[in-house]
Structures are given as C-alpha cells and as structure tokens.
Amino acid sequence: MDRDFGMEVLTTAEMERADRLTIAAGTPGFALMLSAGQAVAEAAMDLVEEGPILVVVGAGNNGGDGFVAAAELAARGREVSVILVCERDSLRGDAASAAKGWKHPVLPFNPQAIGKPALIIDALFGAGLNRPVEGEPYEMIEAINANGAPVLSIDLPSGINGTTAAVMGIAINATETVTFFRRKPAHLLLPGRMHCGRKVRVADIGIAADVLAEIAPQTFENVPQTWRRSFPVPRIDGHKYARGHAVVVSGDIAATGAARLSARGCLRAGAGLVTLATPRDALAVNAAALTAVMIRAVDGVVELAELLTDKRLNALVIGPGAGVGDRTRDFVLTALSAQRSLVLDADALTSFATGPDRLFEAIKACHARQVVLTPHEGEFPRLFSDISNKHPNRSKLERARAAAERSGAVVLLKGPDTVVASPDGRAGIASNAPPWLATAGAGDVLAGMIAAMLAQGVSAFEAASIGVWMHGEAAREAGPGLIAEDLPEVLPAVFRRLYDAFEIDY
C-alpha cells in the first residue's frame, strides 16, 4: 500500500477532480471511500498490534473514511470507539452511508472522551480545510496532541491546508499519515510536512492513473523518477569536452572560498572541465588550493567577454563570494549577452536588489532560458519584493512559481522543502534534505552542481531538480557533522546509487 504511486503532486482541487473523473467513469464514490477506509485500517494494524483504538470523526468525507476504518477494525476483532463532531443524523452523502456501517454508539465530541487509547485515528478535517480551526475542534486537536497516544491521520493531519501546507490555527501532530492516489503539496512543504509524522503512506483506492492526462498536474515530487530521462550519462566514446566546460567566477582575495566550493562541486557533479575566473590579486591563493580546476585571471567584464569567445565554455556560476555591486552586475549581464547557461546565486542576486527588472529584462531579451536563480528565503524578497509584499500568505510553491514567471528564469527557492519552479508552470518539491545540510557553503556547492548539469546539456528545470536532489542525498551520505567541503567528496556514492537504480553499467 505504501509504495510510491507516482511523482505527481495534486492540489486539493485536482484531487477532487480525480475523484469526480473516477466516479464519472463508473466507480461509485462510496466504493472509493470503502477502499480508503480499509487502507487506513491496514495502516492502523501495522502501527499498533493490540490495545484500544479511538477514531475521531468529522462531518465530511474524511469522517466517512474514519467510519469505514472503525467498522473494518472492529470486524477484525479490535476494540474501537468513535467520537463524532456532530449528530449522526446530520451527516450527508457517502459519509452518511459510511456511518450506517458503524453499528455501535458514538461518543460525545468532548476531549474528556478520548481516554487512554493505544492509537488515535484522526478523521476530523482532511486536506480540504480552508478556514481557521476554532471552538470545540480546536480543543479536541489540542487534547489529542497532549494525549501521548500515537496518531494516524487520514489524508492530512487535521488543521493543515492541503494545498498551501499552512497550519490553520492548530494542527494534529501525527505519527503517520495515510493519503490516497497521490501526495498533496502539504505532505512535502513546511510546515505541513512536519505534522505528517515519520511516514506518509500513499494508498491505491482504485483511481486509475489515466485521470492524470486530463488533470495535467504541474507539480511533482523531486525524485529520480521525475527527471530520469534527463539524467546525463557519459558515453563510452565521449571525452571531457563532451561533458561541458563550466566557469565559476571568484570574488576578491578575502572571499575566494565560496567559489572554490562551487568549482569543486561542479567538477564532482560531472562537468568535463571547470575554470575558476579569478581576480589577479586572488590568483595565487586560488591556484594553491585547487588542482583539477583550472585558473584564469579575469579582473573585469572585458576579460570575461574575451574568455567567453571560446564557445566550449558553456555554463557559468556567478555569485558565491563574488561581492555585491557593479562588478558582479556587469559580469552577469555579460554572461547573459554571451548566451551562456547561467546559475546566479548569493551576491549575484543581491547585486540586482535595487533594480531586479534590469536582470529580468536581460534574461528575457537574450532568450537565455537556461538561467537558474537560487535564492534562499532571505534573498527572495530582495528580487521579488512585489510577490513577497503583496501576497504574504502565498505558499512557497506559489511564490516560486510567480517568481519564475516574473523573471523568465528557473527559480530555485531553497530550504528544507526546496522548490524548483519553471516559467512554463512546472514545479518540483524536494523533501530529502536532512537538517544538517543547513551549513555554511552548502549553497555554493549546490550552485556548482547545477552548473555541471547545465554544462552537460541538461535543461535548466531538470538541471536544478537533479542538483537539488543529489545535494540532499550527498548530505545524507555524509551524515551529521557535515561541512560543505564534504559534499563534493560523497557525490561518487550518490552517483553509484543512481546508476544502480537506473540500471546503468559502470
């Protein structure tokens, strides 16, 4: 039941449409509810082998799933009780039909009725909640969280908005969550993901994958299945120039480390050659610290433009340690004019904070669609103040999408739930980054890794997606205590796992 049924991520509206399309094709809605409730019962049996189970039931279809689960568990010999938010006679539709299958009394909607169960099944609100939790439901959620019993949430922990991942005043802290057909944004985005528990099970309830062709979802979980066809694999008859030649721009002598981290990440991630474009006063320190990365003295835009007359240099990283100001802005505009694939990070983003439209117009004017912007949450408002200020309650996914459309570039909004968004509307959410990845210099390595993918001919959306996923996996491979220098060194292990998963010989 808990295998991955696909990388598509559905909003609550898209999931409702999947239900409607399935019902229109001949599957009754109550049959879907029966399958959902049975899947919840299976998960509950896995979670606790013995002891009483309490099901807290709401008035909608989520509550109907809860009634089905309660009846199924009772039929399997488990001790089950039900707390209902309303009068049973007030239920409508499939939820009312499910309630008829529960042949026992229901307990009053009162926190004192919870008792000391071995497991609580949360069937209160589900994914469609769009208003703040208040009154008795608030008190019930508060009591469930304080109870100490493990909690299995149906679809989403009650109190979480399924599309935005926002906490609507208060939310259940689940131990595990069971959802249906496909994940929802709130299973991957914060803060919703933090409430879902250690595992989100995706259950097959009889919705055919064919409905996705009509729904045409634009959001995906950032997993290898999403970008498998774009993943670059060196040819047996290839050579280093076939794998691209990336350029990383270094800052001055007091700020060279970030660019070196980026250059090493770029080389480890598969670029055939990497050149560090460094000011002359920093040439010696950079040369002394690098071996396989080449060094080229570049003090200004004239020398950068001259360097880029070599068409083999096909991808650039500008930003890590570059310094904020005219020099960095001019380097970015020169690279865009030269029609190179480009990763803009850190100082390159901040350098356009006073005039972001100049950057966006340059991206669009030269038709350089292979541009990736990599802001973290602190840098994002500097470039996209209109999006941040006018829509403060937008989800991270919505903000990244709006920024990609606004800028004409792929926008990678960093964090524990990194979102990669394309101007064409596609977006991916990554959830594989461990907490110890939040360390100085990790973003510099990521910028280099993305540039390596661009250098190998991967398009910007897929290059950013691959880079983000591999970055998270490298952090997992390195483990707690990670520092940024560790990330490039563990990439070979990540590549081996990918090659094994993709059945690629090496």
C-alpha positions in Angstrom: 0.0 0.0 0.0 2.7 2.5 0.9 4.7 2.2 -2.3 5.1 5.3 -4.4 2.2 5.5 -6.9 3.8 8.3 -8.9 5.7 11.6 -8.6 2.8 13.8 -9.4 1.6 16.1 -6.6 -2.1 17.1 -6.6 -3.7 20.1 -5.1 -6.9 19.5 -3.2 -8.9 20.8 -6.2 -7.0 18.4 -8.5 -7.6 15.5 -6.2 -11.3 16.3 -6.1 -11.3 16.3 -9.8 -9.6 12.9 -9.8 -12.4 11.6 -7.6 -15.1 13.1 -9.9 -13.5 11.7 -13.1 -13.3 8.2 -11.5 -16.9 8.4 -10.4 -18.0 9.6 -13.8 -16.2 6.6 -15.3 -18.3 4.2 -13.3 -16.8 3.8 -9.8 -19.2 4.8 -7.1 -17.9 7.4 -4.6 -18.8 5.1 -1.8 -16.5 2.4 -3.3 -13.6 4.8 -3.1 -14.5 5.6 0.5 -14.6 1.9 1.3 -11.1 1.4 -0.2 -9.8 4.4 1.7 -11.1 3.3 5.0 -9.7 -0.2 4.5 -6.3 1.3 3.7 -6.5 3.3 6.9 -7.4 0.1 8.9 -4.4 -1.7 7.4 -2.1 1.2 8.5 -3.6 1.2 12.0 -3.0 -2.6 12.3 0.6 -2.0 11.3 1.0 0.8 13.9 -0.4 -1.0 16.9 -0.8 -4.7 17.3 -3.1 -4.5 20.3 -5.0 -2.1 22.6 -8.0 0.1 22.1 -8.3 2.4 19.0 -10.2 5.7 19.0 -11.4 7.3 15.8 -12.2 11.0 15.9 -14.6 11.6 13.1 -15.6 14.9 11.3 -18.7 15.7 9.3 -17.3 15.3 5.8 -15.8 12.6 3.6 -12.7 12.4 5.8 -15.0 11.4 8.6 -16.7 8.8 6.3 -13.2 7.3 5.8 -12.9 7.2 9.5 -16.2 5.4 10.0 -15.2 2.7 7.4 -11.9 2.2 9.2 -13.6 1.9 12.5 -16.0 -0.8 11.2 -13.2 -2.6 9.5 -11.0 -2.7 12.6 -14.0 -3.8 14.8 -14.6 -6.6 12.3 -11.0 -7.7 12.7 -11.6 -8.0 16.5 -10.1 -4.7 17.6 -11.6 -2.7 20.4 -12.7 0.5 18.7 -14.6 3.6 19.8 -15.7 6.6 17.8 -16.0 10.3 18.7 -18.2 12.3 16.3 -18.1 16.0 15.8 -21.9 16.3 15.1 -25.1 14.4 15.3 -25.1 11.2 13.2 -28.4 12.3 11.6 -26.8 15.4 10.2 -24.3 13.5 8.0 -24.9 13.6 4.3 -23.9 11.7 1.2 -21.2 9.0 1.3 -20.3 10.0 4.9 -23.9 9.1 6.0 -23.6 5.8 4.2 -20.3 5.0 5.9 -21.8 5.9 9.3 -24.6 3.3 8.8 -21.8 0.7 8.7 -20.9 1.6 12.3 -23.3 -0.4 14.4 -22.2 0.9 17.8 -22.8 4.2 19.7 -20.7 7.3 19.2 -19.1 9.2 22.0 -19.7 12.9 22.5 -17.3 15.4 21.0 -15.5 16.1 24.2 -11.8 16.0 25.0 -12.6 14.0 28.2 -14.0 11.2 26.0 -10.5 10.5 24.5 -9.3 8.4 27.4 -6.1 6.4 27.0 -6.2 4.6 23.6 -3.3 2.7 22.1 -3.9 4.6 18.8 -6.0 7.7 17.7 -7.2 7.8 14.1 -7.6 11.4 13.1 -10.6 11.6 10.6 -11.6 15.2 11.6 -10.9 17.5 8.6 -8.5 16.1 6.0 -6.9 18.0 3.1 -9.7 20.4 2.2 -9.6 22.7 5.3 -9.6 26.4 4.2 -10.6 28.2 7.4 -9.1 28.6 10.9 -9.9 25.9 13.4 -11.9 27.3 16.3 -14.0 26.2 19.2 -14.6 22.6 20.1 -12.5 21.2 17.2 -9.6 23.4 18.4 -9.9 22.0 21.9 -10.1 18.4 20.5 -7.0 18.8 18.4 -5.2 20.3 21.4 -6.3 17.4 23.6 -5.2 14.8 21.0 -1.8 16.4 20.8 -1.4 16.3 24.6 -2.7 12.8 25.0 0.6 11.0 24.1 -1.0 8.2 22.1 0.3 7.7 18.5 -1.9 9.3 15.9 -2.7 8.1 12.4 -4.1 10.9 10.3 -6.3 10.4 7.3 -5.2 12.2 4.1 -3.6 15.1 6.1 -3.3 15.9 9.8 -6.4 17.9 10.7 -5.7 21.6 10.8 -3.3 21.6 7.7 -4.4 23.2 4.4 -3.6 20.6 1.8 -2.6 23.0 -0.9 -0.6 25.7 1.0 0.7 23.5 3.9 -0.3 26.2 6.3 -1.4 25.5 9.9 -4.9 26.8 10.2 -4.6 27.9 13.8 -3.7 24.5 15.2 -3.0 21.1 13.7 -2.6 17.5 14.7 0.9 16.2 15.2 0.6 12.8 13.5 2.8 9.8 13.9 1.9 8.6 10.4 -0.4 9.8 7.6 -2.3 7.8 5.0 -3.2 9.7 1.8 -4.8 8.4 -1.4 -3.7 8.1 -5.0 -1.1 10.9 -5.0 0.6 13.1 -2.4 -0.6 16.7 -1.8 1.7 19.8 -1.5 1.3 19.8 2.2 2.9 16.4 2.5 6.1 17.9 1.2 6.0 21.6 2.1 6.6 23.1 5.5 5.0 23.5 8.0 2.5 20.8 6.8 5.2 18.1 6.3 6.3 18.5 10.0 2.9 17.5 11.1 2.6 14.4 8.9 4.9 12.2 11.1 7.6 9.8 10.2 5.9 8.4 7.2 3.3 9.3 4.6 1.7 6.2 3.1 0.1 6.5 -0.4 -2.8 4.1 -0.8 -4.3 2.8 -4.0 -8.0 3.2 -3.7 -9.0 2.4 -7.3 -8.3 5.7 -9.1 -6.7 5.0 -12.4 -3.6 6.9 -13.4 -5.3 7.7 -16.7 -7.1 10.6 -15.0 -3.8 12.5 -14.7 -3.8 13.0 -18.5 -7.0 15.1 -18.2 -5.9 16.9 -14.9 -2.4 17.7 -16.3 -0.8 18.3 -12.9 2.1 20.8 -13.0 3.6 19.9 -9.6 5.9 17.0 -8.9 7.9 15.5 -6.1 11.6 16.0 -6.8 12.6 12.3 -7.1 14.7 10.5 -9.7 11.6 9.2 -11.4 10.8 12.8 -12.3 14.0 13.5 -14.2 15.3 10.1 -15.1 15.2 10.8 -18.9 17.2 14.0 -18.5 19.9 12.5 -16.3 23.3 12.8 -18.1 25.3 9.7 -18.5 28.8 9.9 -20.1 29.1 8.0 -23.4 31.8 5.3 -23.7 33.2 7.1 -26.7 32.9 10.5 -25.1 35.7 12.9 -23.9 35.9 15.7 -21.3 34.8 18.4 -23.8 31.6 16.4 -24.5 30.7 16.9 -20.8 30.9 20.6 -20.9 33.3 23.3 -19.6 31.9 25.4 -16.8 33.3 28.7 -15.4 32.9 29.8 -11.8 33.6 33.5 -11.0 35.6 34.1 -7.9 35.5 37.0 -5.5 38.5 39.0 -4.4 41.3 37.7 -2.2 39.3 38.0 1.0 36.3 36.0 -0.4 37.6 33.1 -2.5 36.4 30.0 -0.6 32.8 30.1 -1.8 33.8 30.0 -5.5 36.2 27.1 -4.8 33.4 25.1 -3.1 31.2 25.8 -6.2 34.0 24.8 -8.6 34.7 21.5 -6.8 31.0 20.7 -6.6 30.8 21.4 -10.4 33.7 19.1 -11.2 32.4 16.3 -9.0 28.9 16.5 -10.4 30.1 15.7 -13.9 31.3 18.8 -15.8 34.2 17.7 -18.0 36.3 20.8 -17.2 35.9 23.7 -14.8 37.7 27.0 -14.9 37.8 29.5 -12.0 37.8 33.0 -13.3 39.6 34.9 -10.5 40.9 38.5 -9.9 44.6 38.7 -10.3 45.1 39.5 -6.6 43.5 36.2 -5.7 45.1 34.1 -8.4 47.8 32.7 -6.2 45.6 31.7 -3.3 43.1 30.1 -5.7 45.8 28.3 -7.6 47.4 26.9 -4.4 44.0 25.5 -3.2 42.9 23.8 -6.4 44.3 21.0 -8.6 41.9 19.7 -11.2 40.1 23.0 -11.5 41.9 25.4 -14.0 42.6 29.1 -13.1 42.2 32.1 -15.4 42.9 35.7 -14.4 39.7 37.8 -15.0 39.6 41.3 -13.5 36.7 42.8 -15.4 34.0 42.3 -18.0 36.3 42.8 -20.9 38.4 39.8 -19.9 35.3 37.8 -19.1 33.9 38.5 -22.5 37.2 37.5 -24.1 37.2 34.3 -22.1 33.7 33.5 -23.4 34.7 33.8 -27.0 35.6 30.2 -26.5 32.2 28.6 -27.2 33.2 25.4 -25.4 32.8 27.3 -22.1 29.0 26.7 -21.9 27.9 27.3 -18.3 28.7 29.8 -15.6 28.2 30.2 -11.9 28.2 33.8 -10.7 27.5 34.8 -7.1 29.3 32.7 -4.5 31.7 35.2 -2.8 31.6 37.5 -5.8 30.8 40.6 -3.9 27.8 42.9 -4.2 28.0 45.7 -6.7 28.7 46.9 -10.2 31.4 44.4 -11.0 29.1 41.4 -10.3 26.1 43.0 -12.1 28.3 43.6 -15.1 29.6 40.0 -15.1 26.0 38.7 -15.0 24.9 40.9 -17.9 28.0 39.9 -19.9 27.3 36.2 -19.4 23.7 36.7 -20.5 24.7 38.6 -23.6 27.1 35.7 -24.4 24.1 33.3 -24.4 25.6 31.0 -21.8 23.7 28.8 -19.4 23.9 30.5 -16.0 23.5 29.9 -12.3 23.0 33.1 -10.3 23.5 32.7 -6.5 24.1 34.7 -3.4 25.9 38.1 -4.3 24.7 37.9 -7.9 21.1 38.1 -6.7 21.7 40.8 -4.1 23.6 42.9 -6.6 20.3 43.4 -8.5 18.2 44.1 -5.4 17.9 47.8 -6.2 16.8 47.1 -9.8 15.6 43.5 -10.4 13.7 44.4 -13.5 17.1 45.1 -15.2 18.0 41.4 -14.6 14.7 40.0 -15.7 14.6 42.1 -18.9 18.2 40.9 -19.7 17.2 37.3 -19.2 14.2 37.6 -21.4 15.8 39.8 -24.1 18.6 37.4 -24.9 16.3 34.4 -24.8 18.6 32.7 -22.3 16.1 30.2 -20.9 18.9 28.2 -19.3 19.1 30.5 -16.3 18.7 29.3 -12.7 18.2 31.7 -9.8 18.9 30.2 -6.4 17.6 32.5 -3.6 17.1 31.4 -0.1 14.2 32.9 1.9 16.3 35.9 3.0 17.3 36.7 -0.6 14.0 36.1 -2.3 12.3 39.4 -1.2 15.3 41.3 -2.5 14.5 40.3 -6.0 10.8 39.6 -5.7 9.5 42.2 -3.2 6.3 42.6 -5.1 5.5 38.9 -4.7 6.5 38.8 -1.1 4.8 42.0 0.0 1.5 41.7 -2.0 0.9 38.1 -1.2 2.5 37.3 2.2 0.2 34.3 2.7 1.2 32.5 -0.5 2.8 29.1 -0.1 6.4 28.6 -1.0 5.3 26.7 -4.1 3.1 29.6 -5.3 5.7 32.2 -4.6 8.4 30.3 -6.6 6.0 29.8 -9.5 5.2 33.5 -9.6 8.9 34.4 -9.4 9.7 32.1 -12.3 7.0 33.7 -14.4 8.1 37.2 -13.4 11.9 36.6 -14.1 11.8 34.3 -17.1 14.3 32.1 -15.3 14.0 28.8 -13.4 13.7 29.8 -9.7 15.1 27.5 -7.0 13.8 28.7 -3.6 16.0 27.0 -1.1 15.2 25.5 2.3 14.3 22.1 3.8 11.5 22.0 1.3 13.3 23.4 -1.7 11.0 24.3 -4.6 12.2 24.4 -8.2 9.8 26.3 -10.5 9.9 26.9 -14.3 8.4 29.8 -16.2 6.3 27.2 -18.1 4.5 26.4 -14.8 6.2 23.2 -13.8 7.4 22.9 -10.3 9.1 20.3 -8.1 9.3 19.9 -4.3 12.2 18.2 -2.7 11.9 16.6 0.8 15.1 14.6 1.1 17.4 17.2 2.6 18.5 16.3 6.2 18.7 19.1 8.8 22.5 19.0 8.9 22.6 20.3 5.3 21.9 23.8 6.7 25.6 24.7 7.0 27.8 27.5 5.6 28.9 26.9 2.0 26.3 24.2 1.2 24.5 26.5 -1.3 27.8 27.3 -3.0 28.3 23.6 -3.7 24.7 23.3 -5.0 25.3 26.2 -7.5 28.3 24.3 -8.9 26.4 21.0 -9.1 23.6 22.7 -11.1 26.1 24.3 -13.4 27.6 20.9 -14.0 24.2 19.6 -15.2 23.8 22.7 -17.5 27.3 22.1 -18.9 26.3 18.6 -19.8 23.3 19.8 -21.8 20.6 19.3 -19.3 17.8 21.9 -19.5 17.5 24.4 -16.6 14.5 22.9 -14.8 15.8 19.4 -14.8 19.4 20.6 -14.0 18.2 22.4 -10.9 16.0 19.5 -9.9 18.8 16.9 -10.3 21.2 19.2 -8.4 18.8 19.7 -5.5 18.0 16.0 -5.1 21.7 15.0 -5.3 22.6 17.7 -2.9 20.2 16.3 -0.3 21.4 12.7 -0.9 25.0 13.8 -0.6 24.2 15.3 2.8 22.5 12.1 3.9 25.6 10.1 2.7 27.9 12.4 4.7 25.8 12.3 7.8 25.6 14.5 10.9 28.6 16.7 11.4 28.6 17.6 7.7 30.6 20.6 6.5 30.3 22.0 3.0 33.6 20.5 1.9 32.3 17.0 2.5 29.5 17.3 -0.1 31.6 17.0 -3.3 33.5 14.1 -1.8 30.5 11.9 -1.3 28.9 12.6 -4.7 30.5 9.4 -6.2 28.5 7.3 -3.8 25.3 9.2 -4.8 26.1 8.6 -8.5 26.6 4.9 -7.8 23.2 4.6 -6.2 21.6 6.4 -9.1 23.4 4.2 -11.6 22.2 1.1 -9.8 18.6 2.4 -9.6 18.7 3.3 -13.3 20.4 0.0 -14.2 23.3 1.9 -15.9 26.5 0.0 -16.3 29.6 1.5 -14.7 
